Every structure is written in C-alpha cells, then in structure tokens.
Amino acid sequence: GKAKAISSGDFVRKYKLQSASSVSSAVKGLLEKDFITYDKGIYQVYDQFFQLWLQRNKL
C-alpha cells in the first residue's frame, strides 16, 4: 500500500498508533532497512511479498 502524512494526528488516530513520534522513529528504521520507500511525499512498502504478508496478517 501507499500512504501520505503518516505521522499526522489523523493517521495516528485512525490506525490507533501510539504517537506521531513513535511513527517517525519506526519509519526511520524501516527506511534505513529498505522495507519502505519514500518518493514525492508517498511512503510505500518496497518488497511486494512483505506487503502481501502484512495484508494477510492485517498489520
């Protein structure tokens, strides 16, 4: 999937996340490990198999 503004208050509340700062920390780690990409303001899961696993496990 693709997402914008993932550390916004609306996004954090919608997905019942802990806080915007915890989202930012997680995103930084995922970007460093190439699990996600960021291009033109959009975050996206890099590995299609990982994306499928996330969807099947509702994560």
C-alpha positions in Angstrom: 0.0 0.0 0.0 0.8 3.7 -0.2 0.4 6.4 2.4 0.9 10.1 2.9 1.3 12.1 6.1 1.8 9.0 8.2 2.8 11.0 11.3 -0.2 13.3 11.2 -2.7 13.2 14.0 -5.5 11.9 11.8 -3.3 8.9 10.6 -2.1 8.1 14.2 -5.7 8.1 15.5 -7.2 6.2 12.5 -4.8 3.3 13.0 -4.7 3.6 16.8 -0.9 4.2 16.9 0.9 5.2 20.0 2.2 8.7 18.9 3.5 10.6 15.9 7.0 10.5 17.3 6.9 6.7 17.6 5.6 6.5 14.0 8.5 8.8 12.9 11.0 6.5 14.7 9.6 3.4 13.2 9.5 4.9 9.7 13.2 6.0 10.0 14.2 2.4 10.8 12.0 0.9 8.0 13.6 3.3 5.5 17.1 2.5 6.7 16.4 -1.2 6.3 14.7 -0.7 2.9 11.4 -2.1 4.0 9.7 1.0 2.8 10.5 3.8 0.3 9.7 7.5 0.2 9.2 9.3 -3.1 7.4 12.5 -3.8 5.6 12.6 -0.4 4.4 9.0 -0.6 5.6 6.1 1.6 5.3 2.6 0.1 6.2 -0.9 1.1 9.3 -1.8 -1.1 9.0 -5.7 -1.1 5.8 -6.9 -2.6 6.0 -10.2 -0.7 6.4 -8.3 2.5 3.4 -6.2 1.6 1.3 -9.3 0.9 2.3 -10.8 4.3 1.3 -7.5 6.0 -2.1 -7.6 4.3 -2.7 -11.2 5.1 -1.8 -10.7 8.7 -3.8 -7.4 8.9 -0.8 -5.4 10.0 
